[in-house]
Amino acid sequence: MGKLSKANPSARELVTEILDKVLWWNTLKVIVQFLHTKNVEQVRVEFGFVLERDLEGKPQAQNQIVQLSDLESFIQRGLDEGTIEWAGGSDFLFHALGAEVAFVLCNDADVHLASADSSLLFELGHKISSSGIKVYDSGRLI
């Protein structure tokens, strides 16, 4: 059972291969474009605990609603500020409002996507896969 499907046992979860920063951003762009086609306008973001910020006495980021059109720049700011980590110690989650799909930008430098709507999940999984990124369902390449 994956990170997202633990929260929703009826959800199925796909996971990308380990991604370098370029592939990570490319995957995020595919996800954002896909969500636009599903008329998603906002996402709810959830920040993981960043130990380094805590040790430095800095506050943790607050979960919030973000416009989908601003998500990429929002994530870039989070990376710059240290509230989001790429291949670090914490995960960053976002949930599409208006579509039953959620994502984890994982501390392992991969991306998890989950939904109880299998057709939606696999449609997105195949979009990501067609961009050259390997996507796995329970360890099997889709």
N, C-alpha and C positions, 0 to 999 in steps of 0.2 A: 504494500500500500504506500502511495507516495505522499508527499508533503501536503498537497491540496486535497487529495481524496480522503485523508484522515479527518478533515473538517467536514466533508460531505461524503459519506460512504457510498452514496448512489452515483457519485461522479466517477468518470473514467479519467485517467491521467496519461498524458504523453510527455516525453522528455526529449529535448534535443541532445545532440552530442555536446561534448565540452567545446566551448567557443572562445576564440580569441576576441579581443575588443572589436575588431572590424566585423566579424561574423555576428557577434552579439548585437551590435547596432543594426546590422542588416536584418537580423531576425526581428528585432523590435520594430523596424520600419514595416516589415511584412505584416506583423500583428496589427499595428496601427492602421495600415491601409485596409486590412481585412475588416477590422471593427468599423471603419468608416462605411464600408459596403453594407454593413448590417445596421446602419443608422444609429450607431452608438455615438453619443456626444460627450459623455462623461465617464470617468472611472473613479472608483474609490481606491485610494492608495494606502498601504499599510507598511510602515517602516519596521525593520528589524532592529534589535538592540545593537548599537555600535559601541563596543568595549572601549576603543580608543577615545571616543568622545567623552565617555563616562570618566575615564581616568584623567582626562584633561579638565574635568569640571564643566564641560559643555553640555547643554541640554540635548535630549534626544528629540528627533523630529516628531511632529504630531501627525497622526493619520488625518486624511482630508479627502475632499472631492476635487478632482482636477478635470479641466476640459481635455478631451481626447486630443484636440488640435495642439494643446500645450504640453502633452505628456513627454515628448522627447526632450524638449528644452527643460522641463521640470526635472527629469532624471539627470540631465547633464549638470544642472545646478546642484542637485543632491550629491552627485559624484564630486563636484568641485568643492562643496562645503563639507564633505565627509559624512553626510547623513545617509548616503547610499554607498554601498561598496560593491565593486566588481571583483569577483574572486576573493572576497574578504571573509569576515567572520559572521556576516548577517545576510539575511534574505530581504528582498523588497517585493511586496505583493501588490498586485492591482487586479481589481474586479470590474468588469465591464458593467455599467448600469444600462439595463435594457437588453442585455444578451446574457444568457446563462453560461458565462465562461470566465475563468480566473487564471491568473498567471503568477509565477514566481520567477523573478530574476535571482537565481540561486547563488548562494555563496560558493558553490562548486563550479561556477562559470558556465552553467547550462541554464536552459529555460524550461520550466515546467508549465504545462497548460492543462486545465481540467474543466470538465463539464459533464453534467448528467445527460446532456443532449449529444449523443454519440455522433450523429450526422454533422452537427456544427463543429464538434471537436475534430473529426477526421477531415472535414473540408479544410479547416485551418491547418491541420497537420500536413495535408498534402500541398497546400500553398507554400508552407515553410520548406517542405521537402523539395518542391520544384524550384526553389531558389538556391538549391545546392547544399542545404543543411540536412544532416541526418536526423531523423525523428524516430523515436522508439516508443513502442507500446509494449509494456511488460518485458522489456529487454529485446524485443523483436523489431527489426527495421520495418517501418511502414512503407 
